[in-house]
Structure formats: C-alpha cells, structure tokens
Amino acid sequence: MENTAGSNPQSNGFTEKLKSWLSWSWTYVCFIWFGMVLIMIYVLWSPLKLQETLASASVFLNTLTPKFYVALTGTSSLISGLILIFEWWYFRKYGTSFIEQVSVSHLRPLLGGVESSSATGLFTSINGETELRPSVSECKVWRNPLNLFRGAEYNRYTWVTGKEPLTYYDMNLSAQDHQTFFTGDTPQLRPEDAVMQKAWRERNPQARIRAAYQALEMNQESVFFLSTIILNAVLMSCAAAYVLLAEEEATTITEAERLFRKALSIGKCLYSAQRHRNRNINLLVYIKRRLAMCARKLGRVKEAVKMMRDLMKEFPLLGMLNIHENLLEALLELQAYADVQAVLAKYDDISLPKSATICYTSALLKARAVSDKFSPEAASRRGLSSAEMNAVEAIHRAVEFNPHVPKYLLEMKSLILPPEHILKRGDSEAVAYAFFHLQHWKRAEGALNLLHCTWEGTFRLIPYPLEKGHLFYPYPGCTETADRELLPSFHEVSVYPKKELPFFILFTAGLCSFTAMLAMLTHQFPELMGVFAKAFFSTLFAPLGFFADKMESFMPSSFWHQLTRI
C-alpha cells in the first residue's frame, strides 16, 4: 500500500509535466503551422493560378458600387450590435460573458488548459502556495431570523407597488422549511395532514389559505371520534393551519398575533402530551418566536425581550435558529447596550458561525464609544487612540465578513424588503441586516460618520479577497449566483469584488462602433473611402510581398521549379 501511495504522486507529477509541456509548446506549434501555410501558398502560387484568381477578384471588387460597401459595413454593425446587446444582457443576468464561458468550457480543455477548481478543494494563494479550502458549504442558505410576515407586510408592499418582493426560489425554500417543521410524523398520514402538506406546497396564496381552512374544518369534524394518539396529530395539523393563516391571511400584525395565540394554546397541549416531541418543539418554538416578533413590531419591546430570553432559556440547544439575533435587535431598540454586550460575549465566539448581525453589532458598540468626538482631521494629526483603533478594527472585521452592508447603512444603495432566506456574507444578508439595524446606527451619534471614513480601508488589507482573507476564510465566489435567486429581479445585486466588463463586451462594442462609422463615412464620402481602402489593403499585404521577394532571391529558381513539378 505504501509503494502504491508513493507511486501515485510520481505518476501525477509526470502527467502534470506532460500537460504543461504540451500547453507550452502549443504556441510554437501554431507559429510553425502558420509558416507552413505561407510556404504552401507560395509553392502552389503558379499551379493553382492564384495570381490570376486574385486579379479577377480585384477586378470584381473594383466593379462594386459604394452602396455595396455601405450595406456590408451596415450589416456588420447590426450583427455586432446584436451580439453586444446579448452579451450585455447575459453579463447583467449571470455575471459572466457568454462567449468567454463557452470558450473556457469547450476550447480551453482542447488547448491544454486546466479547468477551474470547485468551491471545495485546492486553491493557490498569493504566495504561490497551494492551500486547502474549508470543506464547509460556503453558499448555504439560512432562514432569515427577522423575516417579515407575508400577509401583513410583504403583501402590503405588493398592493402598493405592484412588485413581488419574494422570489419563487425563496418561497419554495420556506415551503420546505414549514413542511419539515410542522408536518406530523404519524405512522398513517391522515387527510388533514395531507391537506396541510399540500397547502405548504401551493404557489397561489389563496389556495394555501383555502387549504388551511379546509384542514380546520376537517379537524373540527373528526376531533370527537379519535383516540388520544391520533388526536395529537390532528391538533398539530390544526396548529399548523393557524400558523399558515397568521402568516398568509392576516393583513395586520394584531390579527396575526391573535391567530398565533390560538396556535400557541394548541401547541402547549401538544408539548405536554410528550408525543412526537421533536415536531411539537419545532412548532412551539416557531409560534413563540413569531409572537415575540409581533410584540416587538407593536411596540411592546420589553415584553418581546422577555419572551425571547425565556425561549432561549427553555430551549438552549436550538441555537441554530439564531433567536439571539432577534434579541440583539430588540435590545438595541431599548438602547440596553450593556445587555447587548453580554449577548455578544456569549455568541461572538471563534467556535461559532458568524453573521453580519454579530460582526456589525460589535462594531457599532465600539464605534459608539468614540464616534461622538471622532474627527478625521484631528485623527490624521494626532493619530488614533486605542479606543478609536479598536473601533476601526471592529469595522474592518465586519466589512471583511460582509462587504455589502456599508453601502446600505450609508444609504449609497436603496433598501428593499429583506427575503425570507439569506446567504451569509452575501447581498441578501446585507439587505436583511440594514433593513432592521439602520435606525440603530443612526441613533448612535457619529457612528455612520466613522463607518464612512474607515470602511473602505478594509480592502487594502485584503487585495485578493477570493484567494486569501485576513480574519476570515477567503470570500466565496458563489454569492452572486445565490443572491440573484433570493433577491427580486428589480433589485440590483451588489457584487464583490467588483467585476470589470468582460473583454468580449468591449470588443463587440468597439467593433459595432467602428463598422457603423465606416458605413457612415462610405455613404458620405464614397470616393475618398475607396482610395483609403486601396491604400489600407496595399499596406496590409506589403509584408507578404516583401517576404515573397526575399524568398525568390534567396532560393534558386530551379529549386522552386522542381518543387512545383512535384
């Protein structure tokens, strides 16, 4: 086994050397092939009567009217313009050039190029050393802890603007979450469960609401004839139906809170029954969390904080639900900064996954301590104090984790309603954070000014963010694609690092402009453009004629005669 393992690196090394040698020699092979083509043209010049053919072609071209050249250049301009429009649309939608993508996918392997590595695997750092990317899923989509209510908030936005704030991809993920959380795990699927499973999968909101009412009617009809075990499943379907109505049908937060309280009374009965405990816990935690969010939105912030603390104390193992992010936002609303610091001390740990809420809230607390007296001019003269340095480092840390947030906090980009799912370190997470926390940054005097003066300095620390990070892993390159699926089409997705226009877009733009200019000049000045074209082509073919003359003077005529006879 050891010998086999030891021989594999040698064979791999030989294969890599062979590939590199082939790719290196390809350029010289092309030059040799081009030279052989020129020699063959010269050798076959007389047998194929190429000179007579060129003369007849030149006579034909001289007989063409200027209208032909106007049509030719105009058609070329039109075709290149259509290619430019398609390339630009493809780049705006997918973030890459279509021609470049096809070239890389199909031509690069033929030319000996190496295909791009996957998100997990080896990558080359700035120093040229090969490092191993973390095996964690960099583009995992998470449930937004502060997601809004569909009926009371998202639908109201649709009624006012006529735009859909949620994508089908986002809503489909929510439907999968609800099916996982609320569908009972009974041995036999009852009709009410089947109705609720269908309700979560429905795309039409009215169909989901009708299915929830149907499940409630079926529960009321059958509740008196069931055993205790099956009654729990019926109650679960009933509670899930109230949850769906609170999320989808309620047009106000007050109405949603009333329906959630009905679901809570059923959820408590299910939890005390000690059957299907995991499902019951998921249902109960979800209902209590949404009730706390209702209290927060209705201005009962202290009540919301108490409900969230009780929920975290009762179910401490459900940290993956990120209830602490709801708690942090409510505490910031109360301006209880000491309590915020205590929560951060518990969850801003190196062993726990980070989020924009954790990083930027930590930066806000440190910036708040010095921002009211901060002045860029004074800091440039005397230097930064230790407290100011800590605040700047916290801002750099937060910006490195999610570089999209500052533009929303500084109102350099317009905000939209946050999606129901977010991608950590992506634009969707930045939208969700800024939507709820912009008011807290504005409340801290001078905090946004400090952020404005220092956030761009982060990029000097990480000049190659896709290859090497400073405090975190390299920035994942897949965020743009996932964010385009999560965010609505009318929102301009923030891209980091900023992508330059692909070469083929610039090339087609130049080609379209150049051919259009030629068409216009040929139409306006046909004689002058004819003289210019003849001078251009004579200059273009002058090196070829010079090369032919040199070859004739260098080689004896008898040699070429014998070669042409062969």
Contacts in CASP RR format, 6 or more apart in sequence:
PFRMAT RR
TARGET T0000
AUTHOR 0000-0000-0000
METHOD contacts of the structure
MODEL  1
MENTAGSNPQSNGFTEKLKSWLSWSWTYVCFIWFGMVLIMIYVLWSPLKL
QETLASASVFLNTLTPKFYVALTGTSSLISGLILIFEWWYFRKYGTSFIE
QVSVSHLRPLLGGVESSSATGLFTSINGETELRPSVSECKVWRNPLNLFR
GAEYNRYTWVTGKEPLTYYDMNLSAQDHQTFFTGDTPQLRPEDAVMQKAW
RERNPQARIRAAYQALEMNQESVFFLSTIILNAVLMSCAAAYVLLAEEEA
TTITEAERLFRKALSIGKCLYSAQRHRNRNINLLVYIKRRLAMCARKLGR
VKEAVKMMRDLMKEFPLLGMLNIHENLLEALLELQAYADVQAVLAKYDDI
SLPKSATICYTSALLKARAVSDKFSPEAASRRGLSSAEMNAVEAIHRAVE
FNPHVPKYLLEMKSLILPPEHILKRGDSEAVAYAFFHLQHWKRAEGALNL
LHCTWEGTFRLIPYPLEKGHLFYPYPGCTETADRELLPSFHEVSVYPKKE
LPFFILFTAGLCSFTAMLAMLTHQFPELMGVFAKAFFSTLFAPLGFFADK
MESFMPSSFWHQLTRI
19 112 0 8 1.000
19 113 0 8 1.000
19 114 0 8 1.000
22 112 0 8 1.000
23 111 0 8 1.000
23 112 0 8 1.000
23 113 0 8 1.000
26 111 0 8 1.000
26 112 0 8 1.000
38 544 0 8 1.000
38 547 0 8 1.000
41 50 0 8 1.000
42 548 0 8 1.000
42 551 0 8 1.000
43 560 0 8 1.000
43 563 0 8 1.000
43 564 0 8 1.000
44 50 0 8 1.000
44 564 0 8 1.000
45 51 0 8 1.000
46 564 0 8 1.000
47 564 0 8 1.000
66 522 0 8 1.000
66 523 0 8 1.000
66 526 0 8 1.000
66 529 0 8 1.000
66 530 0 8 1.000
69 522 0 8 1.000
69 526 0 8 1.000
69 529 0 8 1.000
69 533 0 8 1.000
70 519 0 8 1.000
70 522 0 8 1.000
70 523 0 8 1.000
73 515 0 8 1.000
73 516 0 8 1.000
73 518 0 8 1.000
73 519 0 8 1.000
73 522 0 8 1.000
74 515 0 8 1.000
74 516 0 8 1.000
74 519 0 8 1.000
76 511 0 8 1.000
76 515 0 8 1.000
77 512 0 8 1.000
77 515 0 8 1.000
77 516 0 8 1.000
77 518 0 8 1.000
77 519 0 8 1.000
80 508 0 8 1.000
80 510 0 8 1.000
80 511 0 8 1.000
80 512 0 8 1.000
80 515 0 8 1.000
81 508 0 8 1.000
81 512 0 8 1.000
83 508 0 8 1.000
84 505 0 8 1.000
84 508 0 8 1.000
84 509 0 8 1.000
84 512 0 8 1.000
86 98 0 8 1.000
87 97 0 8 1.000
87 98 0 8 1.000
87 99 0 8 1.000
87 502 0 8 1.000
87 504 0 8 1.000
87 505 0 8 1.000
87 508 0 8 1.000
88 505 0 8 1.000
90 96 0 8 1.000
90 97 0 8 1.000
90 98 0 8 1.000
91 97 0 8 1.000
91 501 0 8 1.000
91 502 0 8 1.000
91 505 0 8 1.000
93 484 0 8 1.000
94 481 0 8 1.000
95 480 0 8 1.000
95 495 0 8 1.000
95 499 0 8 1.000
96 502 0 8 1.000
97 502 0 8 1.000
97 503 0 8 1.000
97 504 0 8 1.000
97 505 0 8 1.000
99 502 0 8 1.000
99 504 0 8 1.000
100 502 0 8 1.000
100 503 0 8 1.000
100 504 0 8 1.000
104 116 0 8 1.000
108 115 0 8 1.000
109 115 0 8 1.000
117 123 0 8 1.000
119 133 0 8 1.000
119 138 0 8 1.000
119 139 0 8 1.000
119 476 0 8 1.000
119 477 0 8 1.000
119 478 0 8 1.000
120 133 0 8 1.000
120 134 0 8 1.000
120 135 0 8 1.000
121 132 0 8 1.000
121 133 0 8 1.000
121 135 0 8 1.000
122 130 0 8 1.000
122 131 0 8 1.000
122 132 0 8 1.000
122 133 0 8 1.000
123 130 0 8 1.000
123 131 0 8 1.000
123 133 0 8 1.000
123 467 0 8 1.000
123 474 0 8 1.000
124 130 0 8 1.000
124 131 0 8 1.000
124 467 0 8 1.000
125 131 0 8 1.000
125 467 0 8 1.000
125 468 0 8 1.000
126 464 0 8 1.000
126 467 0 8 1.000
126 468 0 8 1.000
133 473 0 8 1.000
133 474 0 8 1.000
134 473 0 8 1.000
138 473 0 8 1.000
138 476 0 8 1.000
138 477 0 8 1.000
138 478 0 8 1.000
139 423 0 8 1.000
139 476 0 8 1.000
139 478 0 8 1.000
139 479 0 8 1.000
139 481 0 8 1.000
139 482 0 8 1.000
140 423 0 8 1.000
140 424 0 8 1.000
141 173 0 8 1.000
141 421 0 8 1.000
141 422 0 8 1.000
141 423 0 8 1.000
141 482 0 8 1.000
141 486 0 8 1.000
142 322 0 8 1.000
142 421 0 8 1.000
142 422 0 8 1.000
142 423 0 8 1.000
142 424 0 8 1.000
143 177 0 8 1.000
143 321 0 8 1.000
143 322 0 8 1.000
143 420 0 8 1.000
143 421 0 8 1.000
143 422 0 8 1.000
144 418 0 8 1.000
144 419 0 8 1.000
144 420 0 8 1.000
144 421 0 8 1.000
144 422 0 8 1.000
144 432 0 8 1.000
145 321 0 8 1.000
145 322 0 8 1.000
145 323 0 8 1.000
145 325 0 8 1.000
145 326 0 8 1.000
145 357 0 8 1.000
146 293 0 8 1.000
146 325 0 8 1.000
146 326 0 8 1.000
146 329 0 8 1.000
146 418 0 8 1.000
146 432 0 8 1.000
146 435 0 8 1.000
146 436 0 8 1.000
147 418 0 8 1.000
147 419 0 8 1.000
147 420 0 8 1.000
147 421 0 8 1.000
148 154 0 8 1.000
148 417 0 8 1.000
148 418 0 8 1.000
148 420 0 8 1.000
149 246 0 8 1.000
149 247 0 8 1.000
149 250 0 8 1.000
149 253 0 8 1.000
149 256 0 8 1.000
150 166 0 8 1.000
150 205 0 8 1.000
150 247 0 8 1.000
150 248 0 8 1.000
151 247 0 8 1.000
151 248 0 8 1.000
151 249 0 8 1.000
151 250 0 8 1.000
151 251 0 8 1.000
151 256 0 8 1.000
152 250 0 8 1.000
152 251 0 8 1.000
152 252 0 8 1.000
152 253 0 8 1.000
152 255 0 8 1.000
152 256 0 8 1.000
153 417 0 8 1.000
154 165 0 8 1.000
154 166 0 8 1.000
154 417 0 8 1.000
155 205 0 8 1.000
155 251 0 8 1.000
156 251 0 8 1.000
157 163 0 8 1.000
157 165 0 8 1.000
157 417 0 8 1.000
158 164 0 8 1.000
158 165 0 8 1.000
163 488 0 8 1.000
163 490 0 8 1.000
164 488 0 8 1.000
165 416 0 8 1.000
165 417 0 8 1.000
165 419 0 8 1.000
165 488 0 8 1.000
166 419 0 8 1.000
166 420 0 8 1.000
166 488 0 8 1.000
167 419 0 8 1.000
167 485 0 8 1.000
167 486 0 8 1.000
167 487 0 8 1.000
167 488 0 8 1.000
167 489 0 8 1.000
168 203 0 8 1.000
169 485 0 8 1.000
169 486 0 8 1.000
170 419 0 8 1.000
170 420 0 8 1.000
170 421 0 8 1.000
170 485 0 8 1.000
170 486 0 8 1.000
171 203 0 8 1.000
171 420 0 8 1.000
173 420 0 8 1.000
173 421 0 8 1.000
174 420 0 8 1.000
174 421 0 8 1.000
175 200 0 8 1.000
175 201 0 8 1.000
178 200 0 8 1.000
178 240 0 8 1.000
178 243 0 8 1.000
178 244 0 8 1.000
179 197 0 8 1.000
179 200 0 8 1.000
179 201 0 8 1.000
181 279 0 8 1.000
181 282 0 8 1.000
181 283 0 8 1.000
181 286 0 8 1.000
182 196 0 8 1.000
182 200 0 8 1.000
182 236 0 8 1.000
182 239 0 8 1.000
182 240 0 8 1.000
182 243 0 8 1.000
182 279 0 8 1.000
182 282 0 8 1.000
182 283 0 8 1.000
182 286 0 8 1.000
183 193 0 8 1.000
183 196 0 8 1.000
183 197 0 8 1.000
183 200 0 8 1.000
183 240 0 8 1.000
183 279 0 8 1.000
184 193 0 8 1.000
184 233 0 8 1.000
184 236 0 8 1.000
184 237 0 8 1.000
184 276 0 8 1.000
184 279 0 8 1.000
185 276 0 8 1.000
185 278 0 8 1.000
185 279 0 8 1.000
186 193 0 8 1.000
186 230 0 8 1.000
186 233 0 8 1.000
186 276 0 8 1.000
189 197 0 8 1.000
190 230 0 8 1.000
190 233 0 8 1.000
190 234 0 8 1.000
190 237 0 8 1.000
191 218 0 8 1.000
192 215 0 8 1.000
192 218 0 8 1.000
192 219 0 8 1.000
192 222 0 8 1.000
192 233 0 8 1.000
192 234 0 8 1.000
192 237 0 8 1.000
192 238 0 8 1.000
193 233 0 8 1.000
193 236 0 8 1.000
193 237 0 8 1.000
195 211 0 8 1.000
195 214 0 8 1.000
195 215 0 8 1.000
195 218 0 8 1.000
195 237 0 8 1.000
196 211 0 8 1.000
196 212 0 8 1.000
196 215 0 8 1.000
196 237 0 8 1.000
196 240 0 8 1.000
196 241 0 8 1.000
196 244 0 8 1.000
198 211 0 8 1.000
199 207 0 8 1.000
199 208 0 8 1.000
199 211 0 8 1.000
199 212 0 8 1.000
199 215 0 8 1.000
199 241 0 8 1.000
199 244 0 8 1.000
200 208 0 8 1.000
200 244 0 8 1.000
202 208 0 8 1.000
202 211 0 8 1.000
205 248 0 8 1.000
208 244 0 8 1.000
208 248 0 8 1.000
209 244 0 8 1.000
209 245 0 8 1.000
209 248 0 8 1.000
209 249 0 8 1.000
212 241 0 8 1.000
212 242 0 8 1.000
212 244 0 8 1.000
212 245 0 8 1.000
212 248 0 8 1.000
212 249 0 8 1.000
213 241 0 8 1.000
213 245 0 8 1.000
215 237 0 8 1.000
215 238 0 8 1.000
215 240 0 8 1.000
215 241 0 8 1.000
216 238 0 8 1.000
216 241 0 8 1.000
216 242 0 8 1.000
219 234 0 8 1.000
219 235 0 8 1.000
219 237 0 8 1.000
219 238 0 8 1.000
219 241 0 8 1.000
222 234 0 8 1.000
223 231 0 8 1.000
223 234 0 8 1.000
226 234 0 8 1.000
228 273 0 8 1.000
229 275 0 8 1.000
232 270 0 8 1.000
232 273 0 8 1.000
232 275 0 8 1.000
232 276 0 8 1.000
233 276 0 8 1.000
235 266 0 8 1.000
235 267 0 8 1.000
235 269 0 8 1.000
235 270 0 8 1.000
236 270 0 8 1.000
236 276 0 8 1.000
236 279 0 8 1.000
236 280 0 8 1.000
236 283 0 8 1.000
238 266 0 8 1.000
239 263 0 8 1.000
239 266 0 8 1.000
239 267 0 8 1.000
239 270 0 8 1.000
239 283 0 8 1.000
239 287 0 8 1.000
240 263 0 8 1.000
240 283 0 8 1.000
242 259 0 8 1.000
242 260 0 8 1.000
242 262 0 8 1.000
242 263 0 8 1.000
242 266 0 8 1.000
243 259 0 8 1.000
243 260 0 8 1.000
243 263 0 8 1.000
243 283 0 8 1.000
243 286 0 8 1.000
243 287 0 8 1.000
243 290 0 8 1.000
245 259 0 8 1.000
246 255 0 8 1.000
246 256 0 8 1.000
246 257 0 8 1.000
246 259 0 8 1.000
246 260 0 8 1.000
246 263 0 8 1.000
246 290 0 8 1.000
247 256 0 8 1.000
247 290 0 8 1.000
249 259 0 8 1.000
250 256 0 8 1.000
250 258 0 8 1.000
250 259 0 8 1.000
253 294 0 8 1.000
253 297 0 8 1.000
253 298 0 8 1.000
254 298 0 8 1.000
256 290 0 8 1.000
256 294 0 8 1.000
257 291 0 8 1.000
257 294 0 8 1.000
257 295 0 8 1.000
257 298 0 8 1.000
260 287 0 8 1.000
260 290 0 8 1.000
260 291 0 8 1.000
260 294 0 8 1.000
261 291 0 8 1.000
263 283 0 8 1.000
263 287 0 8 1.000
264 284 0 8 1.000
264 287 0 8 1.000
264 288 0 8 1.000
264 291 0 8 1.000
267 280 0 8 1.000
267 283 0 8 1.000
267 284 0 8 1.000
267 287 0 8 1.000
268 284 0 8 1.000
270 276 0 8 1.000
270 280 0 8 1.000
270 283 0 8 1.000
270 284 0 8 1.000
271 277 0 8 1.000
271 280 0 8 1.000
271 281 0 8 1.000
271 284 0 8 1.000
273 280 0 8 1.000
281 315 0 8 1.000
281 318 0 8 1.000
285 311 0 8 1.000
285 315 0 8 1.000
285 318 0 8 1.000
285 321 0 8 1.000
288 307 0 8 1.000
288 311 0 8 1.000
289 308 0 8 1.000
289 311 0 8 1.000
289 321 0 8 1.000
289 323 0 8 1.000
289 326 0 8 1.000
291 307 0 8 1.000
292 303 0 8 1.000
292 304 0 8 1.000
292 307 0 8 1.000
292 308 0 8 1.000
292 311 0 8 1.000
292 326 0 8 1.000
293 304 0 8 1.000
293 326 0 8 1.000
295 301 0 8 1.000
295 303 0 8 1.000
295 304 0 8 1.000
295 307 0 8 1.000
296 304 0 8 1.000
296 326 0 8 1.000
296 329 0 8 1.000
296 330 0 8 1.000
296 333 0 8 1.000
301 330 0 8 1.000
301 333 0 8 1.000
301 334 0 8 1.000
302 334 0 8 1.000
304 330 0 8 1.000
305 327 0 8 1.000
305 330 0 8 1.000
305 331 0 8 1.000
305 334 0 8 1.000
308 323 0 8 1.000
308 326 0 8 1.000
308 327 0 8 1.000
308 330 0 8 1.000
309 327 0 8 1.000
311 323 0 8 1.000
312 319 0 8 1.000
312 323 0 8 1.000
312 324 0 8 1.000
312 327 0 8 1.000
322 355 0 8 1.000
324 343 0 8 1.000
324 346 0 8 1.000
324 347 0 8 1.000
325 355 0 8 1.000
325 357 0 8 1.000
325 358 0 8 1.000
327 343 0 8 1.000
328 340 0 8 1.000
328 343 0 8 1.000
328 344 0 8 1.000
328 357 0 8 1.000
328 361 0 8 1.000
329 357 0 8 1.000
329 436 0 8 1.000
329 437 0 8 1.000
329 440 0 8 1.000
331 337 0 8 1.000
331 339 0 8 1.000
331 340 0 8 1.000
331 343 0 8 1.000
332 340 0 8 1.000
332 361 0 8 1.000
332 364 0 8 1.000
332 437 0 8 1.000
332 440 0 8 1.000
333 440 0 8 1.000
335 443 0 8 1.000
337 365 0 8 1.000
337 368 0 8 1.000
340 361 0 8 1.000
340 365 0 8 1.000
341 365 0 8 1.000
344 358 0 8 1.000
344 361 0 8 1.000
344 362 0 8 1.000
344 365 0 8 1.000
347 358 0 8 1.000
348 354 0 8 1.000
348 358 0 8 1.000
348 359 0 8 1.000
348 362 0 8 1.000
353 424 0 8 1.000
354 401 0 8 1.000
354 424 0 8 1.000
354 472 0 8 1.000
355 424 0 8 1.000
355 429 0 8 1.000
356 398 0 8 1.000
356 401 0 8 1.000
356 402 0 8 1.000
356 405 0 8 1.000
356 424 0 8 1.000
356 425 0 8 1.000
356 429 0 8 1.000
356 430 0 8 1.000
356 432 0 8 1.000
356 433 0 8 1.000
357 433 0 8 1.000
357 437 0 8 1.000
359 394 0 8 1.000
359 397 0 8 1.000
359 398 0 8 1.000
359 401 0 8 1.000
359 402 0 8 1.000
360 398 0 8 1.000
360 402 0 8 1.000
360 405 0 8 1.000
360 433 0 8 1.000
360 437 0 8 1.000
361 437 0 8 1.000
362 394 0 8 1.000
362 397 0 8 1.000
362 398 0 8 1.000
363 391 0 8 1.000
363 394 0 8 1.000
363 395 0 8 1.000
363 397 0 8 1.000
363 398 0 8 1.000
363 451 0 8 1.000
364 437 0 8 1.000
364 440 0 8 1.000
364 441 0 8 1.000
364 444 0 8 1.000
364 447 0 8 1.000
366 387 0 8 1.000
366 390 0 8 1.000
366 391 0 8 1.000
366 394 0 8 1.000
367 391 0 8 1.000
367 394 0 8 1.000
367 395 0 8 1.000
367 444 0 8 1.000
367 446 0 8 1.000
367 447 0 8 1.000
367 450 0 8 1.000
367 451 0 8 1.000
368 444 0 8 1.000
368 447 0 8 1.000
369 387 0 8 1.000
369 391 0 8 1.000
370 385 0 8 1.000
370 387 0 8 1.000
370 388 0 8 1.000
370 391 0 8 1.000
370 450 0 8 1.000
371 391 0 8 1.000
371 444 0 8 1.000
371 445 0 8 1.000
371 446 0 8 1.000
371 447 0 8 1.000
371 449 0 8 1.000
371 450 0 8 1.000
372 445 0 8 1.000
372 446 0 8 1.000
374 388 0 8 1.000
374 446 0 8 1.000
374 449 0 8 1.000
374 450 0 8 1.000
374 453 0 8 1.000
376 453 0 8 1.000
379 388 0 8 1.000
384 392 0 8 1.000
391 450 0 8 1.000
392 450 0 8 1.000
392 454 0 8 1.000
395 450 0 8 1.000
395 451 0 8 1.000
395 454 0 8 1.000
395 455 0 8 1.000
395 458 0 8 1.000
396 454 0 8 1.000
396 455 0 8 1.000
396 457 0 8 1.000
396 458 0 8 1.000
396 461 0 8 1.000
396 470 0 8 1.000
397 471 0 8 1.000
398 405 0 8 1.000
399 405 0 8 1.000
399 406 0 8 1.000
399 455 0 8 1.000
399 458 0 8 1.000
400 458 0 8 1.000
400 461 0 8 1.000
400 462 0 8 1.000
400 465 0 8 1.000
400 469 0 8 1.000
400 470 0 8 1.000
400 471 0 8 1.000
400 472 0 8 1.000
401 425 0 8 1.000
401 471 0 8 1.000
401 472 0 8 1.000
402 424 0 8 1.000
402 425 0 8 1.000
402 426 0 8 1.000
402 429 0 8 1.000
402 430 0 8 1.000
402 433 0 8 1.000
403 458 0 8 1.000
403 459 0 8 1.000
403 465 0 8 1.000
403 475 0 8 1.000
403 496 0 8 1.000
404 426 0 8 1.000
404 427 0 8 1.000
404 429 0 8 1.000
404 430 0 8 1.000
404 494 0 8 1.000
404 496 0 8 1.000
405 430 0 8 1.000
405 433 0 8 1.000
405 434 0 8 1.000
406 412 0 8 1.000
406 451 0 8 1.000
406 452 0 8 1.000
406 455 0 8 1.000
407 413 0 8 1.000
407 430 0 8 1.000
407 494 0 8 1.000
408 415 0 8 1.000
408 430 0 8 1.000
408 431 0 8 1.000
408 433 0 8 1.000
408 434 0 8 1.000
408 438 0 8 1.000
409 434 0 8 1.000
409 437 0 8 1.000
409 438 0 8 1.000
409 441 0 8 1.000
409 448 0 8 1.000
409 451 0 8 1.000
410 448 0 8 1.000
410 451 0 8 1.000
410 452 0 8 1.000
411 438 0 8 1.000
413 492 0 8 1.000
413 494 0 8 1.000
415 431 0 8 1.000
415 434 0 8 1.000
415 435 0 8 1.000
415 438 0 8 1.000
416 431 0 8 1.000
416 487 0 8 1.000
416 488 0 8 1.000
416 490 0 8 1.000
416 491 0 8 1.000
417 435 0 8 1.000
418 428 0 8 1.000
418 431 0 8 1.000
418 432 0 8 1.000
418 435 0 8 1.000
418 436 0 8 1.000
419 428 0 8 1.000
419 431 0 8 1.000
419 432 0 8 1.000
419 486 0 8 1.000
419 487 0 8 1.000
421 428 0 8 1.000
421 486 0 8 1.000
422 428 0 8 1.000
422 429 0 8 1.000
422 432 0 8 1.000
422 486 0 8 1.000
423 429 0 8 1.000
423 479 0 8 1.000
423 482 0 8 1.000
423 483 0 8 1.000
423 486 0 8 1.000
425 475 0 8 1.000
425 476 0 8 1.000
425 479 0 8 1.000
426 479 0 8 1.000
426 482 0 8 1.000
426 483 0 8 1.000
426 494 0 8 1.000
427 479 0 8 1.000
427 480 0 8 1.000
427 483 0 8 1.000
427 487 0 8 1.000
427 493 0 8 1.000
427 494 0 8 1.000
427 495 0 8 1.000
428 482 0 8 1.000
428 483 0 8 1.000
428 486 0 8 1.000
428 487 0 8 1.000
430 494 0 8 1.000
431 487 0 8 1.000
431 491 0 8 1.000
441 447 0 8 1.000
441 448 0 8 1.000
441 451 0 8 1.000
442 448 0 8 1.000
459 465 0 8 1.000
461 470 0 8 1.000
462 468 0 8 1.000
462 469 0 8 1.000
462 470 0 8 1.000
462 475 0 8 1.000
465 474 0 8 1.000
465 475 0 8 1.000
465 496 0 8 1.000
465 497 0 8 1.000
466 474 0 8 1.000
466 475 0 8 1.000
466 477 0 8 1.000
466 497 0 8 1.000
467 474 0 8 1.000
468 474 0 8 1.000
469 475 0 8 1.000
475 496 0 8 1.000
475 497 0 8 1.000
479 496 0 8 1.000
480 493 0 8 1.000
480 495 0 8 1.000
483 493 0 8 1.000
483 494 0 8 1.000
484 493 0 8 1.000
487 493 0 8 1.000
518 529 0 8 1.000
521 529 0 8 1.000
522 529 0 8 1.000
552 560 0 8 1.000
END
